[in-house]
């Protein structure tokens, strides 16, 4: 059973994208906490946000070829939908793994 503090810190990490600090919040939480669940969720959020920034930059460059516009739309939707799903799962007491970056984050 997760404590309220664990849930709050994990939600803060996943919700960092909505607070305009998508990399800073998970990084700080990962460095200051000693709880393994919170550290894992912070790694998940950090890796996902880094992946979104890289994908957004690549799509931005590809807008020259018009195909990048579709990429930017996909990245924008993923940046909103997946953190909301993560927040709901964590609030329900479940461990959440992002679809693409989760395997990399768990491997570190």
Phi and psi in radians as a Rosetta constraint file:
Dihedral C 1 N 2 CA 2 C 2 CIRCULARHARMONIC -1.481 0.35
Dihedral N 2 CA 2 C 2 N 3 CIRCULARHARMONIC 2.499 0.35
Dihedral C 2 N 3 CA 3 C 3 CIRCULARHARMONIC -1.425 0.35
Dihedral N 3 CA 3 C 3 N 4 CIRCULARHARMONIC 2.925 0.35
Dihedral C 3 N 4 CA 4 C 4 CIRCULARHARMONIC -1.126 0.35
Dihedral N 4 CA 4 C 4 N 5 CIRCULARHARMONIC -0.642 0.35
Dihedral C 4 N 5 CA 5 C 5 CIRCULARHARMONIC -1.136 0.35
Dihedral N 5 CA 5 C 5 N 6 CIRCULARHARMONIC -0.732 0.35
Dihedral C 5 N 6 CA 6 C 6 CIRCULARHARMONIC -1.067 0.35
Dihedral N 6 CA 6 C 6 N 7 CIRCULARHARMONIC -0.806 0.35
Dihedral C 6 N 7 CA 7 C 7 CIRCULARHARMONIC -1.097 0.35
Dihedral N 7 CA 7 C 7 N 8 CIRCULARHARMONIC -0.760 0.35
Dihedral C 7 N 8 CA 8 C 8 CIRCULARHARMONIC -1.098 0.35
Dihedral N 8 CA 8 C 8 N 9 CIRCULARHARMONIC -0.789 0.35
Dihedral C 8 N 9 CA 9 C 9 CIRCULARHARMONIC -1.168 0.35
Dihedral N 9 CA 9 C 9 N 10 CIRCULARHARMONIC -0.699 0.35
Dihedral C 9 N 10 CA 10 C 10 CIRCULARHARMONIC -1.160 0.35
Dihedral N 10 CA 10 C 10 N 11 CIRCULARHARMONIC -0.722 0.35
Dihedral C 10 N 11 CA 11 C 11 CIRCULARHARMONIC -1.136 0.35
Dihedral N 11 CA 11 C 11 N 12 CIRCULARHARMONIC -0.671 0.35
Dihedral C 11 N 12 CA 12 C 12 CIRCULARHARMONIC -1.072 0.35
Dihedral N 12 CA 12 C 12 N 13 CIRCULARHARMONIC -0.715 0.35
Dihedral C 12 N 13 CA 13 C 13 CIRCULARHARMONIC -1.123 0.35
Dihedral N 13 CA 13 C 13 N 14 CIRCULARHARMONIC -0.850 0.35
Dihedral C 13 N 14 CA 14 C 14 CIRCULARHARMONIC -1.217 0.35
Dihedral N 14 CA 14 C 14 N 15 CIRCULARHARMONIC -0.553 0.35
Dihedral C 14 N 15 CA 15 C 15 CIRCULARHARMONIC -1.517 0.35
Dihedral N 15 CA 15 C 15 N 16 CIRCULARHARMONIC 0.075 0.35
Dihedral C 15 N 16 CA 16 C 16 CIRCULARHARMONIC -1.023 0.35
Dihedral N 16 CA 16 C 16 N 17 CIRCULARHARMONIC -0.516 0.35
Dihedral C 16 N 17 CA 17 C 17 CIRCULARHARMONIC -1.132 0.35
Dihedral N 17 CA 17 C 17 N 18 CIRCULARHARMONIC -0.530 0.35
Dihedral C 17 N 18 CA 18 C 18 CIRCULARHARMONIC -1.465 0.35
Dihedral N 18 CA 18 C 18 N 19 CIRCULARHARMONIC -0.237 0.35
Dihedral C 18 N 19 CA 19 C 19 CIRCULARHARMONIC -1.789 0.35
Dihedral N 19 CA 19 C 19 N 20 CIRCULARHARMONIC 0.226 0.35
Dihedral C 19 N 20 CA 20 C 20 CIRCULARHARMONIC 1.131 0.35
Dihedral N 20 CA 20 C 20 N 21 CIRCULARHARMONIC 0.436 0.35
Dihedral C 20 N 21 CA 21 C 21 CIRCULARHARMONIC -2.462 0.35
Dihedral N 21 CA 21 C 21 N 22 CIRCULARHARMONIC 1.093 0.35
Dihedral C 21 N 22 CA 22 C 22 CIRCULARHARMONIC -1.170 0.35
Dihedral N 22 CA 22 C 22 N 23 CIRCULARHARMONIC -0.427 0.35
Dihedral C 22 N 23 CA 23 C 23 CIRCULARHARMONIC -1.801 0.35
Dihedral N 23 CA 23 C 23 N 24 CIRCULARHARMONIC -0.635 0.35
Dihedral C 23 N 24 CA 24 C 24 CIRCULARHARMONIC -1.138 0.35
Dihedral N 24 CA 24 C 24 N 25 CIRCULARHARMONIC -0.823 0.35
Dihedral C 24 N 25 CA 25 C 25 CIRCULARHARMONIC -1.103 0.35
Dihedral N 25 CA 25 C 25 N 26 CIRCULARHARMONIC -0.909 0.35
Dihedral C 25 N 26 CA 26 C 26 CIRCULARHARMONIC -1.090 0.35
Dihedral N 26 CA 26 C 26 N 27 CIRCULARHARMONIC -0.601 0.35
Dihedral C 26 N 27 CA 27 C 27 CIRCULARHARMONIC -1.144 0.35
Dihedral N 27 CA 27 C 27 N 28 CIRCULARHARMONIC -0.800 0.35
Dihedral C 27 N 28 CA 28 C 28 CIRCULARHARMONIC -1.133 0.35
Dihedral N 28 CA 28 C 28 N 29 CIRCULARHARMONIC -0.776 0.35
Dihedral C 28 N 29 CA 29 C 29 CIRCULARHARMONIC -1.103 0.35
Dihedral N 29 CA 29 C 29 N 30 CIRCULARHARMONIC -0.717 0.35
Dihedral C 29 N 30 CA 30 C 30 CIRCULARHARMONIC -1.099 0.35
Dihedral N 30 CA 30 C 30 N 31 CIRCULARHARMONIC -0.627 0.35
Dihedral C 30 N 31 CA 31 C 31 CIRCULARHARMONIC -1.380 0.35
Dihedral N 31 CA 31 C 31 N 32 CIRCULARHARMONIC -0.511 0.35
Dihedral C 31 N 32 CA 32 C 32 CIRCULARHARMONIC -1.674 0.35
Dihedral N 32 CA 32 C 32 N 33 CIRCULARHARMONIC -0.355 0.35
Dihedral C 32 N 33 CA 33 C 33 CIRCULARHARMONIC -1.543 0.35
Dihedral N 33 CA 33 C 33 N 34 CIRCULARHARMONIC 2.690 0.35
Dihedral C 33 N 34 CA 34 C 34 CIRCULARHARMONIC -1.922 0.35
Dihedral N 34 CA 34 C 34 N 35 CIRCULARHARMONIC -0.135 0.35
Dihedral C 34 N 35 CA 35 C 35 CIRCULARHARMONIC -1.359 0.35
Dihedral N 35 CA 35 C 35 N 36 CIRCULARHARMONIC 2.278 0.35
Dihedral C 35 N 36 CA 36 C 36 CIRCULARHARMONIC -1.183 0.35
Dihedral N 36 CA 36 C 36 N 37 CIRCULARHARMONIC -0.668 0.35
Dihedral C 36 N 37 CA 37 C 37 CIRCULARHARMONIC -1.078 0.35
Dihedral N 37 CA 37 C 37 N 38 CIRCULARHARMONIC -0.805 0.35
Dihedral C 37 N 38 CA 38 C 38 CIRCULARHARMONIC -1.157 0.35
Dihedral N 38 CA 38 C 38 N 39 CIRCULARHARMONIC -0.705 0.35
Dihedral C 38 N 39 CA 39 C 39 CIRCULARHARMONIC -1.075 0.35
Dihedral N 39 CA 39 C 39 N 40 CIRCULARHARMONIC -0.739 0.35
Dihedral C 39 N 40 CA 40 C 40 CIRCULARHARMONIC -1.117 0.35
Dihedral N 40 CA 40 C 40 N 41 CIRCULARHARMONIC -0.754 0.35
Dihedral C 40 N 41 CA 41 C 41 CIRCULARHARMONIC -1.172 0.35
Dihedral N 41 CA 41 C 41 N 42 CIRCULARHARMONIC -0.614 0.35
Dihedral C 41 N 42 CA 42 C 42 CIRCULARHARMONIC -1.160 0.35
Dihedral N 42 CA 42 C 42 N 43 CIRCULARHARMONIC -0.714 0.35
Dihedral C 42 N 43 CA 43 C 43 CIRCULARHARMONIC -1.094 0.35
Dihedral N 43 CA 43 C 43 N 44 CIRCULARHARMONIC -0.758 0.35
Dihedral C 43 N 44 CA 44 C 44 CIRCULARHARMONIC -1.017 0.35
Dihedral N 44 CA 44 C 44 N 45 CIRCULARHARMONIC -0.864 0.35
Dihedral C 44 N 45 CA 45 C 45 CIRCULARHARMONIC -1.122 0.35
Dihedral N 45 CA 45 C 45 N 46 CIRCULARHARMONIC -0.737 0.35
Dihedral C 45 N 46 CA 46 C 46 CIRCULARHARMONIC -1.100 0.35
Dihedral N 46 CA 46 C 46 N 47 CIRCULARHARMONIC -0.825 0.35
Dihedral C 46 N 47 CA 47 C 47 CIRCULARHARMONIC -1.110 0.35
Dihedral N 47 CA 47 C 47 N 48 CIRCULARHARMONIC -0.696 0.35
Dihedral C 47 N 48 CA 48 C 48 CIRCULARHARMONIC -1.141 0.35
Dihedral N 48 CA 48 C 48 N 49 CIRCULARHARMONIC -0.740 0.35
Dihedral C 48 N 49 CA 49 C 49 CIRCULARHARMONIC -1.189 0.35
Dihedral N 49 CA 49 C 49 N 50 CIRCULARHARMONIC -0.663 0.35
Dihedral C 49 N 50 CA 50 C 50 CIRCULARHARMONIC -1.114 0.35
Dihedral N 50 CA 50 C 50 N 51 CIRCULARHARMONIC -0.733 0.35
Dihedral C 50 N 51 CA 51 C 51 CIRCULARHARMONIC -1.086 0.35
Dihedral N 51 CA 51 C 51 N 52 CIRCULARHARMONIC -0.691 0.35
Dihedral C 51 N 52 CA 52 C 52 CIRCULARHARMONIC -1.136 0.35
Dihedral N 52 CA 52 C 52 N 53 CIRCULARHARMONIC -0.679 0.35
Dihedral C 52 N 53 CA 53 C 53 CIRCULARHARMONIC -1.147 0.35
Dihedral N 53 CA 53 C 53 N 54 CIRCULARHARMONIC -0.747 0.35
Dihedral C 53 N 54 CA 54 C 54 CIRCULARHARMONIC -1.124 0.35
Dihedral N 54 CA 54 C 54 N 55 CIRCULARHARMONIC -0.798 0.35
Dihedral C 54 N 55 CA 55 C 55 CIRCULARHARMONIC -1.138 0.35
Dihedral N 55 CA 55 C 55 N 56 CIRCULARHARMONIC -0.651 0.35
Dihedral C 55 N 56 CA 56 C 56 CIRCULARHARMONIC -1.154 0.35
Dihedral N 56 CA 56 C 56 N 57 CIRCULARHARMONIC -0.698 0.35
Dihedral C 56 N 57 CA 57 C 57 CIRCULARHARMONIC -1.152 0.35
Dihedral N 57 CA 57 C 57 N 58 CIRCULARHARMONIC -0.757 0.35
Dihedral C 57 N 58 CA 58 C 58 CIRCULARHARMONIC -1.113 0.35
Dihedral N 58 CA 58 C 58 N 59 CIRCULARHARMONIC -0.726 0.35
Dihedral C 58 N 59 CA 59 C 59 CIRCULARHARMONIC -1.167 0.35
Dihedral N 59 CA 59 C 59 N 60 CIRCULARHARMONIC -0.642 0.35
Dihedral C 59 N 60 CA 60 C 60 CIRCULARHARMONIC -1.084 0.35
Dihedral N 60 CA 60 C 60 N 61 CIRCULARHARMONIC -0.705 0.35
Dihedral C 60 N 61 CA 61 C 61 CIRCULARHARMONIC -1.177 0.35
Dihedral N 61 CA 61 C 61 N 62 CIRCULARHARMONIC -0.668 0.35
Dihedral C 61 N 62 CA 62 C 62 CIRCULARHARMONIC -1.320 0.35
Dihedral N 62 CA 62 C 62 N 63 CIRCULARHARMONIC -0.077 0.35
Dihedral C 62 N 63 CA 63 C 63 CIRCULARHARMONIC -1.130 0.35
Dihedral N 63 CA 63 C 63 N 64 CIRCULARHARMONIC -0.327 0.35
Dihedral C 63 N 64 CA 64 C 64 CIRCULARHARMONIC -1.051 0.35
Dihedral N 64 CA 64 C 64 N 65 CIRCULARHARMONIC -0.617 0.35
Dihedral C 64 N 65 CA 65 C 65 CIRCULARHARMONIC -1.649 0.35
Dihedral N 65 CA 65 C 65 N 66 CIRCULARHARMONIC 0.197 0.35
Dihedral C 65 N 66 CA 66 C 66 CIRCULARHARMONIC 1.275 0.35
Dihedral N 66 CA 66 C 66 N 67 CIRCULARHARMONIC -0.534 0.35
Dihedral C 66 N 67 CA 67 C 67 CIRCULARHARMONIC -1.176 0.35
Dihedral N 67 CA 67 C 67 N 68 CIRCULARHARMONIC -0.382 0.35
Dihedral C 67 N 68 CA 68 C 68 CIRCULARHARMONIC -1.166 0.35
Dihedral N 68 CA 68 C 68 N 69 CIRCULARHARMONIC -0.394 0.35
Dihedral C 68 N 69 CA 69 C 69 CIRCULARHARMONIC -1.111 0.35
Dihedral N 69 CA 69 C 69 N 70 CIRCULARHARMONIC -0.749 0.35
Dihedral C 69 N 70 CA 70 C 70 CIRCULARHARMONIC -1.096 0.35
Dihedral N 70 CA 70 C 70 N 71 CIRCULARHARMONIC -0.720 0.35
Dihedral C 70 N 71 CA 71 C 71 CIRCULARHARMONIC -1.079 0.35
Dihedral N 71 CA 71 C 71 N 72 CIRCULARHARMONIC -0.727 0.35
Dihedral C 71 N 72 CA 72 C 72 CIRCULARHARMONIC -1.127 0.35
Dihedral N 72 CA 72 C 72 N 73 CIRCULARHARMONIC -0.631 0.35
Dihedral C 72 N 73 CA 73 C 73 CIRCULARHARMONIC -1.161 0.35
Dihedral N 73 CA 73 C 73 N 74 CIRCULARHARMONIC -0.767 0.35
Dihedral C 73 N 74 CA 74 C 74 CIRCULARHARMONIC -1.104 0.35
Dihedral N 74 CA 74 C 74 N 75 CIRCULARHARMONIC -0.764 0.35
Dihedral C 74 N 75 CA 75 C 75 CIRCULARHARMONIC -1.108 0.35
Dihedral N 75 CA 75 C 75 N 76 CIRCULARHARMONIC -0.743 0.35
Dihedral C 75 N 76 CA 76 C 76 CIRCULARHARMONIC -1.106 0.35
Dihedral N 76 CA 76 C 76 N 77 CIRCULARHARMONIC -0.740 0.35
Dihedral C 76 N 77 CA 77 C 77 CIRCULARHARMONIC -1.140 0.35
Dihedral N 77 CA 77 C 77 N 78 CIRCULARHARMONIC -0.738 0.35
Dihedral C 77 N 78 CA 78 C 78 CIRCULARHARMONIC -1.132 0.35
Dihedral N 78 CA 78 C 78 N 79 CIRCULARHARMONIC -0.623 0.35
Dihedral C 78 N 79 CA 79 C 79 CIRCULARHARMONIC -1.185 0.35
Dihedral N 79 CA 79 C 79 N 80 CIRCULARHARMONIC -0.371 0.35
Dihedral C 79 N 80 CA 80 C 80 CIRCULARHARMONIC -1.722 0.35
Dihedral N 80 CA 80 C 80 N 81 CIRCULARHARMONIC -0.798 0.35
Dihedral C 80 N 81 CA 81 C 81 CIRCULARHARMONIC -1.264 0.35
Dihedral N 81 CA 81 C 81 N 82 CIRCULARHARMONIC -0.882 0.35
Dihedral C 81 N 82 CA 82 C 82 CIRCULARHARMONIC -1.133 0.35
Dihedral N 82 CA 82 C 82 N 83 CIRCULARHARMONIC -0.707 0.35
Dihedral C 82 N 83 CA 83 C 83 CIRCULARHARMONIC -1.124 0.35
Dihedral N 83 CA 83 C 83 N 84 CIRCULARHARMONIC -0.593 0.35
Dihedral C 83 N 84 CA 84 C 84 CIRCULARHARMONIC -1.137 0.35
Dihedral N 84 CA 84 C 84 N 85 CIRCULARHARMONIC -0.753 0.35
Dihedral C 84 N 85 CA 85 C 85 CIRCULARHARMONIC -1.070 0.35
Dihedral N 85 CA 85 C 85 N 86 CIRCULARHARMONIC -0.747 0.35
Dihedral C 85 N 86 CA 86 C 86 CIRCULARHARMONIC -1.083 0.35
Dihedral N 86 CA 86 C 86 N 87 CIRCULARHARMONIC -0.740 0.35
Dihedral C 86 N 87 CA 87 C 87 CIRCULARHARMONIC -1.104 0.35
Dihedral N 87 CA 87 C 87 N 88 CIRCULARHARMONIC -0.768 0.35
Dihedral C 87 N 88 CA 88 C 88 CIRCULARHARMONIC -1.131 0.35
Dihedral N 88 CA 88 C 88 N 89 CIRCULARHARMONIC -0.762 0.35
Dihedral C 88 N 89 CA 89 C 89 CIRCULARHARMONIC -1.086 0.35
Dihedral N 89 CA 89 C 89 N 90 CIRCULARHARMONIC -0.773 0.35
Dihedral C 89 N 90 CA 90 C 90 CIRCULARHARMONIC -1.162 0.35
Dihedral N 90 CA 90 C 90 N 91 CIRCULARHARMONIC -0.705 0.35
Dihedral C 90 N 91 CA 91 C 91 CIRCULARHARMONIC -1.115 0.35
Dihedral N 91 CA 91 C 91 N 92 CIRCULARHARMONIC -0.485 0.35
Dihedral C 91 N 92 CA 92 C 92 CIRCULARHARMONIC -1.445 0.35
Dihedral N 92 CA 92 C 92 N 93 CIRCULARHARMONIC -0.025 0.35
Dihedral C 92 N 93 CA 93 C 93 CIRCULARHARMONIC 1.565 0.35
Dihedral N 93 CA 93 C 93 N 94 CIRCULARHARMONIC 0.260 0.35
Dihedral C 93 N 94 CA 94 C 94 CIRCULARHARMONIC -1.753 0.35
Dihedral N 94 CA 94 C 94 N 95 CIRCULARHARMONIC 2.646 0.35
Dihedral C 94 N 95 CA 95 C 95 CIRCULARHARMONIC -1.444 0.35
Dihedral N 95 CA 95 C 95 N 96 CIRCULARHARMONIC 2.289 0.35
Dihedral C 95 N 96 CA 96 C 96 CIRCULARHARMONIC -2.006 0.35
Dihedral N 96 CA 96 C 96 N 97 CIRCULARHARMONIC 2.407 0.35
Dihedral C 96 N 97 CA 97 C 97 CIRCULARHARMONIC -2.163 0.35
Dihedral N 97 CA 97 C 97 N 98 CIRCULARHARMONIC 2.247 0.35
Dihedral C 97 N 98 CA 98 C 98 CIRCULARHARMONIC -1.194 0.35
Dihedral N 98 CA 98 C 98 N 99 CIRCULARHARMONIC 2.562 0.35
Dihedral C 98 N 99 CA 99 C 99 CIRCULARHARMONIC -1.013 0.35
Dihedral N 99 CA 99 C 99 N 100 CIRCULARHARMONIC -0.772 0.35
Dihedral C 99 N 100 CA 100 C 100 CIRCULARHARMONIC -1.744 0.35
Dihedral N 100 CA 100 C 100 N 101 CIRCULARHARMONIC -0.876 0.35
Dihedral C 100 N 101 CA 101 C 101 CIRCULARHARMONIC -1.462 0.35
Dihedral N 101 CA 101 C 101 N 102 CIRCULARHARMONIC -0.159 0.35
Dihedral C 101 N 102 CA 102 C 102 CIRCULARHARMONIC -1.083 0.35
Dihedral N 102 CA 102 C 102 N 103 CIRCULARHARMONIC -0.704 0.35
Dihedral C 102 N 103 CA 103 C 103 CIRCULARHARMONIC -1.147 0.35
Dihedral N 103 CA 103 C 103 N 104 CIRCULARHARMONIC -0.640 0.35
Dihedral C 103 N 104 CA 104 C 104 CIRCULARHARMONIC -1.215 0.35
Dihedral N 104 CA 104 C 104 N 105 CIRCULARHARMONIC -0.733 0.35
Dihedral C 104 N 105 CA 105 C 105 CIRCULARHARMONIC -1.163 0.35
Dihedral N 105 CA 105 C 105 N 106 CIRCULARHARMONIC -0.673 0.35
Dihedral C 105 N 106 CA 106 C 106 CIRCULARHARMONIC -1.251 0.35
Dihedral N 106 CA 106 C 106 N 107 CIRCULARHARMONIC -0.433 0.35
Dihedral C 106 N 107 CA 107 C 107 CIRCULARHARMONIC -1.363 0.35
Dihedral N 107 CA 107 C 107 N 108 CIRCULARHARMONIC -0.300 0.35
